[in-house]
Amino acid sequence: MASTLNMSNTTNTTTPKDGNLMLESIRVYFFLIYYVILLVMTVGGNTLVCLAIYLDRRLRSSTNWFVASLAVADLLYGLVGLPFRIAQTSGTVFELHQCYTWIWADMFCAAASIANLALISVDRYLKITKPFQYHVYLTQTRVFIAVGAVWIYSAVLASLSLIRWPGALGVLLDRNACLNINQVFYTVANIVAFILPLAILVINYVKVFVEALKQFNKMKELTVIKCKEEKRKHNSIMKDFKATKTLAVVIGTFTICWCPFFFLFTILQYNPMFLISLPYPWNYIVISVFFSILPNLNSACNPFIYAYFNKDFRRAFRKIVTRSMSEPMTTQHEHSGDSPAPTGRRRSSVLNYFLLPKHPRQSRHSSQGNSLFPQNNNSSDV
């Protein structure tokens, strides 16, 4: 998810008054290395999520379109937000228009991420509590409309953050720190963009787990599954439970990473000296952990959660990585002989998926076609 909404860029003011150059140098190098690692993990991991959903037809479910939208928000943060933070940590001097870009991008990605998580919780609620009406409520058209609405809402909220509201100083530069002194807006934004979505998340998942417990108790009473239809329903329910568990871990990770930040951020709107007044080194630790480490870490976590908890994503990730790595080795081996190298480069299996027709004619002896993944009519949720 997005960074710390650019209010934490003055963390260097919390070092002791006598100054400790060695400690400050260690801090700068630590966060530079940390942000670079996060950049690679965030961009690489969320790109893998988007590719997996696009390439594997079994992952193209309503839930996973919301997951893809969440991955795009995290990917955008990795491509736009983290480079700004790395530049700021390294001592790059910003101009005011760059501060506007950073603040807008941070708010845009943060709002989109939280809203997508709220949509995922609604999807899980409908899937578990109203399984027979689920496909009526969430058609593919409605899913895309909901995703589009999230991005429009995020863009509007991010644009509103740049307006100098009455009594606010607005966006400014202070000792190479990009600040947005906008008490009224951020108070309202915290309620609209964080507290309300978090309430939706909690309410929906409480209802989901209450319903899941009821269904689990009913299944325990069925000691013997008598027919194929009951077995199919049993397997479907278990798949939905596993999907819900995976997404619950995603939302729990988000809550751990962002709740302390938003709580402290709201306090700082009305008491800017709150953290600085804490005794050293606690002020330094609180700011580093809750404003720099945890919020930025959240963007890189979700792909690893999917890979660990979900076998369909794990299979898709493995195929994408192995095909991408094996193709250059195969090409190098074929070109290593005495024969002249071909004029055109061999297209990779992954790229072929995009370039070849979606439904190529298959020979009688071929069942997989040119797709990276096998065809399967049964879609799979996260």
PyMOL commands that set and color helices and strands:
alter all, ss='L'
color gray80, all
select helices_A, chain A and resi 11-14+21-55+57-59+62-89+96-129+134-137+140-160+183-221+228-270+282-309+311-335+349-355
alter helices_A, ss='H'
color red, helices_A
select strands_A, chain A and resi 170-174+177-181
alter strands_A, ss='S'
color yellow, strands_A
deselect
rebuild
show_as cartoon
